[in-house]
Amino acid sequence: MRWFKHLATAQRDPDMQLLLSEYGYEGYGVYWGILEILAENLKWGTETKQSFTIKTWKNYSISDRKWTKITQFLAEKRKIILKIDGKIATIECPKLLKIRDEYTKKAAIKSG
C-alpha cells in the first residue's frame, strides 16, 4: 500500500484525545507509525497482521516499556490488535483495509 486515508479530524476522536492526554504526541506518533509499517507491508492482500521484534516496531526514541504501554493502551481502545510473545510483537489493524488507497483496493479486487 502506498498511502492510506487519514481523517483531518483524527485528533478529535475521543480515544485519540485520551492517548494525547496520557502520552502526548509521542503516543500519537507511535500509533501513526504503526499504521505506516502495517500499510507498507500490506501490498495487495487482506492480511494486516505483521510480526516483528519490539525493537523493529519502535523506530522511536522511547523505551521498550513505554512503547509497550502505548500499544497496550491502543489495544484496549481497539485501535489495534496486539499480541506480545517475549520480544516479538504481532500487531493487526483491520481498519486499514477500509482506509487504504484506491489503487491498492482495486489491485486486491483484481487479484482475488
N, CA, C and O atoms as a GROMACS GRO file, in nm:
protein
  448
    1MET      N    1   0.085  -0.117   0.000
    1MET     CA    2   0.000   0.000   0.000
    1MET      C    3   0.090   0.123   0.000
    1MET      O    4   0.185   0.131   0.078
    2ARG      N    5   0.060   0.217  -0.086
    2ARG     CA    6   0.142   0.337  -0.094
    2ARG      C    7   0.095   0.446   0.002
    2ARG      O    8   0.177   0.524   0.051
    3TRP      N    9  -0.033   0.452   0.029
    3TRP     CA   10  -0.084   0.552   0.122
    3TRP      C   11  -0.219   0.506   0.176
    3TRP      O   12  -0.281   0.414   0.121
    4PHE      N   13  -0.264   0.569   0.282
    4PHE     CA   14  -0.397   0.543   0.337
    4PHE      C   15  -0.460   0.675   0.375
    4PHE      O   16  -0.391   0.775   0.396
    5LYS      N   17  -0.592   0.674   0.385
    5LYS     CA   18  -0.666   0.796   0.417
    5LYS      C   19  -0.650   0.827   0.566
    5LYS      O   20  -0.661   0.739   0.651
    6HIS      N   21  -0.625   0.951   0.593
    6HIS     CA   22  -0.608   0.997   0.731
    6HIS      C   23  -0.705   1.114   0.751
    6HIS      O   24  -0.688   1.220   0.692
    7LEU      N   25  -0.805   1.092   0.834
    7LEU     CA   26  -0.904   1.197   0.857
    7LEU      C   27  -0.840   1.320   0.922
    7LEU      O   28  -0.759   1.308   1.014
    8ALA      N   29  -0.876   1.435   0.874
    8ALA     CA   30  -0.824   1.559   0.930
    8ALA      C   31  -0.870   1.578   1.075
    8ALA      O   32  -0.808   1.654   1.151
    9THR      N   33  -0.976   1.511   1.113
    9THR     CA   34  -1.030   1.523   1.249
    9THR      C   35  -0.986   1.408   1.341
    9THR      O   36  -1.044   1.388   1.448
   10ALA      N   37  -0.885   1.332   1.301
   10ALA     CA   38  -0.841   1.216   1.380
   10ALA      C   39  -0.807   1.254   1.524
   10ALA      O   40  -0.833   1.177   1.616
   11GLN      N   41  -0.749   1.371   1.545
   11GLN     CA   42  -0.713   1.413   1.680
   11GLN      C   43  -0.834   1.434   1.770
   11GLN      O   44  -0.822   1.429   1.892
   12ARG      N   45  -0.951   1.457   1.710
   12ARG     CA   46  -1.071   1.481   1.791
   12ARG      C   47  -1.143   1.353   1.833
   12ARG      O   48  -1.236   1.359   1.913
   13ASP      N   49  -1.100   1.239   1.780
   13ASP     CA   50  -1.157   1.111   1.823
   13ASP      C   51  -1.136   1.100   1.974
   13ASP      O   52  -1.026   1.125   2.023
   14PRO      N   53  -1.241   1.061   2.050
   14PRO     CA   54  -1.227   1.054   2.196
   14PRO      C   55  -1.110   0.965   2.243
   14PRO      O   56  -1.042   1.000   2.339
   15ASP      N   57  -1.087   0.855   2.177
   15ASP     CA   58  -0.974   0.769   2.216
   15ASP      C   59  -0.841   0.835   2.184
   15ASP      O   60  -0.744   0.818   2.259
   16MET      N   61  -0.834   0.908   2.075
   16MET     CA   62  -0.711   0.979   2.041
   16MET      C   63  -0.686   1.093   2.140
   16MET      O   64  -0.572   1.124   2.173
   17GLN      N   65  -0.795   1.156   2.187
   17GLN     CA   66  -0.782   1.260   2.289
   17GLN      C   67  -0.723   1.201   2.418
   17GLN      O   68  -0.637   1.261   2.482
   18LEU      N   69  -0.771   1.081   2.455
   18LEU     CA   70  -0.716   1.014   2.573
   18LEU      C   71  -0.569   0.977   2.552
   18LEU      O   72  -0.486   0.992   2.641
   19LEU      N   73  -0.538   0.928   2.433
   19LEU     CA   74  -0.399   0.894   2.400
   19LEU      C   75  -0.310   1.018   2.413
   19LEU      O   76  -0.203   1.012   2.473
   20LEU      N   77  -0.356   1.128   2.357
   20LEU     CA   78  -0.279   1.252   2.364
   20LEU      C   79  -0.263   1.301   2.508
   20LEU      O   80  -0.156   1.348   2.546
   21SER      N   81  -0.369   1.291   2.588
   21SER     CA   82  -0.359   1.340   2.726
   21SER      C   83  -0.269   1.250   2.810
   21SER      O   84  -0.202   1.297   2.902
   22GLU      N   85  -0.267   1.121   2.779
   22GLU     CA   86  -0.186   1.026   2.855
   22GLU      C   87  -0.040   1.021   2.809
   22GLU      O   88   0.051   1.018   2.892
   23TYR      N   89  -0.017   1.022   2.677
   23TYR     CA   90   0.118   1.001   2.623
   23TYR      C   91   0.167   1.114   2.533
   23TYR      O   92   0.280   1.109   2.484
   24GLY      N   93   0.084   1.216   2.511
   24GLY     CA   94   0.124   1.328   2.427
   24GLY      C   95   0.143   1.287   2.282
   24GLY      O   96   0.094   1.183   2.238
   25TYR      N   97   0.214   1.370   2.208
   25TYR     CA   98   0.234   1.341   2.067
   25TYR      C   99   0.329   1.223   2.046
   25TYR      O  100   0.337   1.168   1.936
   26GLU      N  101   0.399   1.184   2.150
   26GLU     CA  102   0.481   1.064   2.143
   26GLU      C  103   0.392   0.942   2.120
   26GLU      O  104   0.422   0.858   2.035
   27GLY      N  105   0.283   0.932   2.196
   27GLY     CA  106   0.188   0.822   2.178
   27GLY      C  107   0.117   0.830   2.044
   27GLY      O  108   0.096   0.729   1.978
   28TYR      N  109   0.081   0.950   2.006
   28TYR     CA  110   0.014   0.972   1.877
   28TYR      C  111   0.106   0.930   1.762
   28TYR      O  112   0.062   0.869   1.665
   29GLY      N  113   0.233   0.964   1.774
   29GLY     CA  114   0.331   0.926   1.672
   29GLY      C  115   0.350   0.776   1.665
   29GLY      O  116   0.367   0.721   1.556
   30VAL      N  117   0.348   0.709   1.779
   30VAL     CA  118   0.360   0.563   1.780
   30VAL      C  119   0.243   0.502   1.703
   30VAL      O  120   0.262   0.411   1.623
   31TYR      N  121   0.122   0.552   1.727
   31TYR     CA  122   0.002   0.499   1.658
   31TYR      C  123   0.016   0.512   1.507
   31TYR      O  124  -0.003   0.415   1.434
   32TRP      N  125   0.047   0.631   1.460
   32TRP     CA  126   0.056   0.653   1.316
   32TRP      C  127   0.177   0.582   1.256
   32TRP      O  128   0.173   0.537   1.142
   33GLY      N  129   0.283   0.570   1.333
   33GLY     CA  130   0.400   0.494   1.287
   33GLY      C  131   0.367   0.347   1.267
   33GLY      O  132   0.411   0.286   1.170
   34ILE      N  133   0.290   0.290   1.359
   34ILE     CA  134   0.246   0.151   1.347
   34ILE      C  135   0.161   0.134   1.221
   34ILE      O  136   0.181   0.039   1.145
   35LEU      N  137   0.067   0.226   1.200
   35LEU     CA  138  -0.017   0.216   1.080
   35LEU      C  139   0.067   0.225   0.953
   35LEU      O  140   0.039   0.155   0.856
   36GLU      N  141   0.168   0.309   0.952
   36GLU     CA  142   0.255   0.320   0.835
   36GLU      C  143   0.330   0.190   0.809
   36GLU      O  144   0.341   0.147   0.694
   37ILE      N  145   0.382   0.126   0.914
   37ILE     CA  146   0.453  -0.001   0.897
   37ILE      C  147   0.358  -0.108   0.845
   37ILE      O  148   0.394  -0.183   0.753
   38LEU      N  149   0.238  -0.116   0.902
   38LEU     CA  150   0.140  -0.215   0.856
   38LEU      C  151   0.102  -0.188   0.711
   38LEU      O  152   0.095  -0.281   0.630
   39ALA      N  153   0.078  -0.063   0.678
   39ALA     CA  154   0.038  -0.027   0.541
   39ALA      C  155   0.148  -0.059   0.441
   39ALA      O  156   0.121  -0.110   0.332
   40GLU      N  157   0.271  -0.030   0.478
   40GLU     CA  158   0.384  -0.056   0.388
   40GLU      C  159   0.394  -0.205   0.354
   40GLU      O  160   0.434  -0.241   0.244
   41ASN      N  161   0.359  -0.289   0.448
   41ASN     CA  162   0.371  -0.433   0.429
   41ASN      C  163   0.242  -0.499   0.382
   41ASN      O  164   0.240  -0.621   0.364
   42LEU      N  165   0.136  -0.423   0.362
   42LEU     CA  166   0.006  -0.480   0.325
   42LEU      C  167   0.004  -0.530   0.182
   42LEU      O  168  -0.054  -0.636   0.156
   43LYS      N  169   0.064  -0.459   0.090
   43LYS     CA  170   0.062  -0.495  -0.052
   43LYS      C  171  -0.081  -0.508  -0.103
   43LYS      O  172  -0.161  -0.417  -0.080
   44TRP      N  173  -0.116  -0.619  -0.171
   44TRP     CA  174  -0.250  -0.632  -0.230
   44TRP      C  175  -0.345  -0.713  -0.143
   44TRP      O  176  -0.466  -0.711  -0.166
   45GLY      N  177  -0.294  -0.782  -0.047
   45GLY     CA  178  -0.375  -0.876   0.031
   45GLY      C  179  -0.475  -0.813   0.126
   45GLY      O  180  -0.500  -0.693   0.123
   46THR      N  181  -0.528  -0.898   0.209
   46THR     CA  182  -0.626  -0.853   0.306
   46THR      C  183  -0.580  -0.882   0.448
   46THR      O  184  -0.658  -0.870   0.543
   47GLU      N  185  -0.456  -0.920   0.465
   47GLU     CA  186  -0.400  -0.951   0.597
   47GLU      C  187  -0.322  -0.831   0.647
   47GLU      O  188  -0.220  -0.792   0.589
   48THR      N  189  -0.369  -0.772   0.755
   48THR     CA  190  -0.300  -0.656   0.810
   48THR      C  191  -0.208  -0.692   0.925
   48THR      O  192  -0.145  -0.604   0.984
   49LYS      N  193  -0.199  -0.817   0.959
   49LYS     CA  194  -0.118  -0.862   1.073
   49LYS      C  195   0.029  -0.872   1.034
   49LYS      O  196   0.064  -0.928   0.931
   50GLN      N  197   0.114  -0.815   1.120
   50GLN     CA  198   0.258  -0.822   1.100
   50GLN      C  199   0.326  -0.854   1.232
   50GLN      O  200   0.285  -0.803   1.337
   51SER      N  201   0.428  -0.937   1.228
   51SER     CA  202   0.506  -0.971   1.348
   51SER      C  203   0.650  -0.925   1.329
   51SER      O  204   0.714  -0.956   1.228
   52PHE      N  205   0.700  -0.852   1.426
   52PHE     CA  206   0.838  -0.807   1.428
   52PHE      C  207   0.885  -0.805   1.572
   52PHE      O  208   0.804  -0.812   1.665
   53THR      N  209   1.016  -0.794   1.592
   53THR     CA  210   1.065  -0.772   1.727
   53THR      C  211   1.018  -0.633   1.772
   53THR      O  212   0.992  -0.545   1.689
   54ILE      N  213   1.007  -0.617   1.900
   54ILE     CA  214   0.965  -0.486   1.952
   54ILE      C  215   1.063  -0.378   1.905
   54ILE      O  216   1.021  -0.267   1.874
   55LYS      N  217   1.190  -0.410   1.900
   55LYS     CA  218   1.290  -0.313   1.851
   55LYS      C  219   1.261  -0.267   1.708
   55LYS      O  220   1.279  -0.150   1.676
   56THR      N  221   1.215  -0.358   1.623
   56THR     CA  222   1.183  -0.322   1.485
   56THR      C  223   1.062  -0.230   1.480
   56THR      O  224   1.060  -0.134   1.404
   57TRP      N  225   0.961  -0.260   1.561
   57TRP     CA  226   0.840  -0.178   1.561
   57TRP      C  227   0.868  -0.037   1.606
   57TRP      O  228   0.812   0.058   1.552
   58LYS      N  229   0.954  -0.023   1.703
   58LYS     CA  230   0.970   0.109   1.766
   58LYS      C  231   1.088   0.185   1.709
   58LYS      O  232   1.196   0.187   1.769
   59ASN      N  233   1.069   0.246   1.599
   59ASN     CA  234   1.170   0.333   1.541
   59ASN      C  235   1.158   0.473   1.601
   59ASN      O  236   1.163   0.574   1.531
   60TYR      N  237   1.140   0.474   1.730
   60TYR     CA  238   1.120   0.599   1.804
   60TYR      C  239   1.220   0.601   1.918
   60TYR      O  240   1.269   0.496   1.959
   61SER      N  241   1.250   0.715   1.969
   61SER     CA  242   1.345   0.726   2.079
   61SER      C  243   1.274   0.711   2.213
   61SER      O  244   1.276   0.802   2.296
   62ILE      N  245   1.210   0.595   2.233
   62ILE     CA  246   1.143   0.569   2.360
   62ILE      C  247   1.182   0.429   2.406
   62ILE      O  248   1.231   0.347   2.328
   63SER      N  249   1.160   0.403   2.533
   63SER     CA  250   1.196   0.273   2.589
   63SER      C  251   1.098   0.165   2.543
   63SER      O  252   0.986   0.194   2.500
   64ASP      N  253   1.143   0.040   2.552
   64ASP     CA  254   1.054  -0.073   2.521
   64ASP      C  255   0.932  -0.069   2.612
   64ASP      O  256   0.819  -0.096   2.570
   65ARG      N  257   0.955  -0.035   2.738
   65ARG     CA  258   0.845  -0.031   2.835
   65ARG      C  259   0.738   0.072   2.796
   65ARG      O  260   0.619   0.043   2.802
   66LYS      N  261   0.782   0.190   2.757
   66LYS     CA  262   0.687   0.295   2.719
   66LYS      C  263   0.614   0.256   2.591
   66LYS      O  264   0.493   0.276   2.580
   67TRP      N  265   0.686   0.200   2.493
   67TRP     CA  266   0.624   0.155   2.369
   67TRP      C  267   0.517   0.051   2.400
   67TRP      O  268   0.407   0.055   2.344
   68THR      N  269   0.549  -0.041   2.489
   68THR     CA  270   0.454  -0.146   2.527
   68THR      C  271   0.331  -0.086   2.593
   68THR      O  272   0.219  -0.128   2.565
   69LYS      N  273   0.350   0.011   2.682
   69LYS     CA  274   0.236   0.076   2.748
   69LYS      C  275   0.146   0.146   2.645
   69LYS      O  276   0.023   0.136   2.652
   70ILE      N  277   0.207   0.216   2.551
   70ILE     CA  278   0.128   0.287   2.449
   70ILE      C  279   0.051   0.188   2.362
   70ILE      O  280  -0.067   0.208   2.336
   71THR      N  281   0.117   0.081   2.319
   71THR     CA  282   0.048  -0.016   2.232
   71THR      C  283  -0.059  -0.092   2.309
   71THR      O  284  -0.162  -0.127   2.251
   72GLN      N  285  -0.038  -0.117   2.436
   72GLN     CA  286  -0.143  -0.181   2.517
   72GLN      C  287  -0.263  -0.088   2.531
   72GLN      O  288  -0.377  -0.134   2.527
   73PHE      N  289  -0.238   0.040   2.548
   73PHE     CA  290  -0.346   0.140   2.552
   73PHE      C  291  -0.424   0.136   2.421
   73PHE      O  292  -0.547   0.134   2.421
   74LEU      N  293  -0.352   0.136   2.308
   74LEU     CA  294  -0.417   0.133   2.177
   74LEU      C  295  -0.500   0.006   2.159
   74LEU      O  296  -0.606   0.008   2.098
   75ALA      N  297  -0.450  -0.105   2.211
   75ALA     CA  298  -0.525  -0.231   2.203
   75ALA      C  299  -0.651  -0.227   2.290
   75ALA      O  300  -0.756  -0.276   2.249
   76GLU      N  301  -0.639  -0.169   2.408
   76GLU     CA  302  -0.756  -0.156   2.496
   76GLU      C  303  -0.865  -0.071   2.431
   76GLU      O  304  -0.984  -0.097   2.449
   77LYS      N  305  -0.823   0.029   2.355
   77LYS     CA  306  -0.918   0.118   2.287
   77LYS      C  307  -0.961   0.062   2.152
   77LYS      O  308  -1.036   0.127   2.079
   78ARG      N  309  -0.914  -0.057   2.118
   78ARG     CA  310  -0.947  -0.128   1.994
   78ARG      C  311  -0.903  -0.054   1.868
   78ARG      O  312  -0.967  -0.063   1.763
   79LYS      N  313  -0.794   0.019   1.881
   79LYS     CA  314  -0.735   0.084   1.764
   79LYS      C  315  -0.646  -0.014   1.688
   79LYS      O  316  -0.628  -0.005   1.567
   80ILE      N  317  -0.589  -0.110   1.764
   80ILE     CA  318  -0.507  -0.216   1.706
   80ILE      C  319  -0.538  -0.345   1.782
   80ILE      O  320  -0.600  -0.343   1.889
   81ILE      N  321  -0.494  -0.456   1.724
   81ILE     CA  322  -0.496  -0.584   1.793
   81ILE      C  323  -0.350  -0.617   1.821
   81ILE      O  324  -0.269  -0.618   1.729
   82LEU      N  325  -0.318  -0.644   1.946
   82LEU     CA  326  -0.179  -0.661   1.988
   82LEU      C  327  -0.158  -0.794   2.057
   82LEU      O  328  -0.238  -0.835   2.141
   83LYS      N  329  -0.051  -0.861   2.022
   83LYS     CA  330  -0.008  -0.982   2.093
   83LYS      C  331   0.142  -0.972   2.110
   83LYS      O  332   0.216  -0.959   2.012
   84ILE      N  333   0.187  -0.979   2.234
   84ILE     CA  334   0.331  -0.975   2.262
   84ILE      C  335   0.371  -1.110   2.318
   84ILE      O  336   0.315  -1.157   2.417
   85ASP      N  337   0.468  -1.171   2.252
   85ASP     CA  338   0.520  -1.301   2.294
   85ASP      C  339   0.672  -1.286   2.307
   85ASP      O  340   0.745  -1.295   2.209
   86GLY      N  341   0.716  -1.264   2.429
   86GLY     CA  342   0.858  -1.238   2.451
   86GLY      C  343   0.898  -1.106   2.390
   86GLY      O  344   0.846  -1.001   2.428
   87LYS      N  345   0.990  -1.111   2.295
   87LYS     CA  346   1.035  -0.988   2.228
   87LYS      C  347   0.969  -0.966   2.093
   87LYS      O  348   1.002  -0.873   2.021
   88ILE      N  349   0.873  -1.055   2.059
   88ILE     CA  350   0.802  -1.044   1.932
   88ILE      C  351   0.664  -0.982   1.956
   88ILE      O  352   0.588  -1.027   2.042
   89ALA      N  353   0.634  -0.879   1.881
   89ALA     CA  354   0.503  -0.813   1.889
   89ALA      C  355   0.432  -0.834   1.756
   89ALA      O  356   0.486  -0.803   1.649
   90THR      N  357   0.311  -0.886   1.764
   90THR     CA  358   0.227  -0.901   1.645
   90THR      C  359   0.116  -0.799   1.656
   90THR      O  360   0.043  -0.795   1.755
   91ILE      N  361   0.104  -0.717   1.554
   91ILE     CA  362   0.005  -0.610   1.553
   91ILE      C  363  -0.080  -0.623   1.428
   91ILE      O  364  -0.030  -0.654   1.319
   92GLU      N  365  -0.208  -0.598   1.446
   92GLU     CA  366  -0.304  -0.604   1.336
   92GLU      C  367  -0.396  -0.484   1.346
   92GLU      O  368  -0.429  -0.439   1.456
   93CYS      N  369  -0.437  -0.432   1.231
   93CYS     CA  370  -0.532  -0.320   1.228
   93CYS      C  371  -0.624  -0.339   1.107
   93CYS      O  372  -0.597  -0.285   0.999
   94PRO      N  373  -0.733  -0.416   1.124
   94PRO     CA  374  -0.825  -0.440   1.013
   94PRO      C  375  -0.881  -0.311   0.951
   94PRO      O  376  -0.919  -0.311   0.834
   95LYS      N  377  -0.885  -0.203   1.028
   95LYS     CA  378  -0.937  -0.077   0.976
   95LYS      C  379  -0.858  -0.027   0.855
   95LYS      O  380  -0.910   0.047   0.772
   96LEU      N  381  -0.732  -0.068   0.846
   96LEU     CA  382  -0.650  -0.027   0.731
   96LEU      C  383  -0.713  -0.069   0.599
   96LEU      O  384  -0.696   0.000   0.498
   97LEU      N  385  -0.785  -0.179   0.599
   97LEU     CA  386  -0.849  -0.225   0.475
   97LEU      C  387  -0.956  -0.126   0.429
   97LEU      O  388  -0.982  -0.115   0.309
   98LYS      N  389  -1.017  -0.056   0.524
   98LYS     CA  390  -1.121   0.042   0.490
   98LYS      C  391  -1.063   0.175   0.444
   98LYS      O  392  -1.126   0.247   0.367
   99ILE      N  393  -0.943   0.206   0.491
   99ILE     CA  394  -0.887   0.338   0.460
   99ILE      C  395  -0.769   0.332   0.362
   99ILE      O  396  -0.700   0.432   0.342
  100ARG      N  397  -0.746   0.215   0.301
  100ARG     CA  398  -0.635   0.204   0.208
  100ARG      C  399  -0.663   0.284   0.080
  100ARG      O  400  -0.777   0.318   0.050
  101ASP      N  401  -0.559   0.311   0.007
  101ASP     CA  402  -0.570   0.390  -0.115
  101ASP      C  403  -0.649   0.314  -0.221
  101ASP      O  404  -0.657   0.191  -0.218
  102GLU      N  405  -0.706   0.386  -0.314
  102GLU     CA  406  -0.790   0.327  -0.418
  102GLU      C  407  -0.713   0.231  -0.508
  102GLU      O  408  -0.767   0.128  -0.548
  103TYR      N  409  -0.589   0.263  -0.540
  103TYR     CA  410  -0.507   0.177  -0.626
  103TYR      C  411  -0.492   0.038  -0.564
  103TYR      O  412  -0.509  -0.063  -0.632
  104THR      N  413  -0.460   0.034  -0.434
  104THR     CA  414  -0.440  -0.092  -0.365
  104THR      C  415  -0.572  -0.170  -0.354
  104THR      O  416  -0.575  -0.292  -0.369
  105LYS      N  417  -0.681  -0.097  -0.327
  105LYS     CA  418  -0.814  -0.160  -0.319
  105LYS      C  419  -0.847  -0.230  -0.451
  105LYS      O  420  -0.889  -0.346  -0.452
  106LYS      N  421  -0.829  -0.160  -0.561
  106LYS     CA  422  -0.860  -0.216  -0.693
  106LYS      C  423  -0.769  -0.334  -0.728
  106LYS      O  424  -0.814  -0.432  -0.787
  107ALA      N  425  -0.642  -0.323  -0.693
  107ALA     CA  426  -0.548  -0.432  -0.721
  107ALA      C  427  -0.583  -0.556  -0.640
  107ALA      O  428  -0.568  -0.668  -0.690
  108ALA      N  429  -0.629  -0.538  -0.516
  108ALA     CA  430  -0.670  -0.651  -0.434
  108ALA      C  431  -0.791  -0.721  -0.493
  108ALA      O  432  -0.799  -0.844  -0.492
  109ILE      N  433  -0.885  -0.642  -0.544
  109ILE     CA  434  -1.005  -0.699  -0.606
  109ILE      C  435  -0.967  -0.778  -0.731
  109ILE      O  436  -1.017  -0.888  -0.754
  110LYS      N  437  -0.879  -0.723  -0.811
  110LYS     CA  438  -0.833  -0.790  -0.935
  110LYS      C  439  -0.764  -0.922  -0.905
  110LYS      O  440  -0.785  -1.022  -0.974
  111SER      N  441  -0.681  -0.922  -0.801
  111SER     CA  442  -0.603  -1.042  -0.771
  111SER      C  443  -0.686  -1.149  -0.698
  111SER      O  444  -0.639  -1.261  -0.676
  112GLY      N  445  -0.810  -1.113  -0.660
  112GLY     CA  446  -0.898  -1.210  -0.598
  112GLY      C  447  -0.883  -1.208  -0.451
  112GLY      O  448  -0.951  -1.284  -0.381
   0.00000   0.00000   0.00000
